[in-house]
């Protein structure tokens, strides 16, 4: 693994105006920093509203950062114009949570998958995309003969495979997977996660895997970043985070995972969430074990 990260976030901040009158703002992301190396998966976990999805959008330039920077292979891409950003967009793609709303219901699957190829001038017409789309559908485990069908003819799991195929169309190096299995049946979730792993091995992909399902993160990811109220409060390897969590919020998330053991269930139910320390900008990440950092005063 190279010493230089593939993608790096430095002190990202994103605020939203919370009132139509006056200067009242809600800070969704509050000084977030992390890095992801080539062929690595970082799991970003936390409850709904913790700022995970906003962080993913900031990385991709889908939303502007109020403060901070994003670097791709050492190049600052934070403030690039749409035109200057276009070559970088081929390197970075996103897979959204809901495959039912992600696909235009009026277009065929071929049109949906080939659209990035057309935008970036890699094919001249929809007809020219046949071979590309066939290859992409095979990569995600679907029959190429399905490309002429409409989205309503597919199940949720098939639709998410189609969304993955579109994300792969430009041969990216980095993908933000924003809760990509949440809307799927439990029986299908493992298939999609296995697909992510296979594609990473074949293509050397790097992922930011955003999820509130910490047990799935444990299976898929190399490292974990725990997010609470807009800040990363703990980060480290999967083994270190799960075997020796240091922040009280991380312990709360782990205790909330359903367990067959009564002692685990009782500790989760008795946890006092109000006692959690609120993260603030004057706190810093401190290394408590090699490669394991915790937000502290």
C-alpha positions, 0 to 999 in steps of 0.5 A: 500500500502506498504511503500517499492516500488516494483521497484525503479529507482535511478539516471539512466543515459544512453548515446549513442555514436553519432559519429563513430569518437571521443567521442561524446555522446547523453544522452537519460536518464539523472539522472532519479529517481522514484518508483512504488508500488505494484498494482500501475500504473505510467504513463510516458509521454512526446514527442517522443525522450524524453527518455521514452522507454529507461527508460523502457528498463533500468528498465528491464535490456534490456539495461545497465545503464551507471550510477544509479541503479534499485531496485526490492523490495529493491534488486539491480538488476542493474549489475546482470549477465544474469544467476543471472537475470533470476529469476527476469525476471519472475517478470518483463515483457514488452509489446511493441508498435507494435503487428505486429512486436512483434510476430514471423510470422512463429510460432503459437500463442501457440508457441509464448505464451508458449515460456517463459514457456519453457525457464523457465522450467515451461512446458516440451514441447509445448504439455504440455502448452495447459492448460496454454495457454488456461487459458492465452487466456481466461484472455485476452478475446480470445477463446482458440481454436485460439491457433493453428492459425498463427499471420496473421489471427488476427487483431491488437487488437487481436495481442496485446491481444496475446502479453499481454497473453505472458507477463502474462505467468510467472505471473509477478508482474511488466509490462512495457507497452511501448506505447501499444495502439498507433498502434491500432484503436481508437475504440480498444484502450479503450478495451485494456486499460480496459483489463489492469485495469481488470488484475491489479485488478485480479492479483495485477499488477504494471505498468509503462505505457509509452505514449505520450497520456496524456488523456489516462494516466489520465484515467488509471494511479494513478500517472504521471511522465512527461519526457522532454529531458531525465529528469523527470520534474514533478511528482505527482498524476493524480489529482494534475498534471492535476488540477495544473500543475507546470512545463511549459512543463507539461502545454504545453502537457496538452494544446496540448490535443485536446479540444472543447473549443476555449480558450484551442485551442488558448493557445496551438497554441500560446505556445512558445516551445523555452521558455521552461527551459532546464533541467540540472543535477544541477536541483533537484526535489522539493516538491511544494505540498504533493506528487507533485514534480517539477524540479527546480534550 
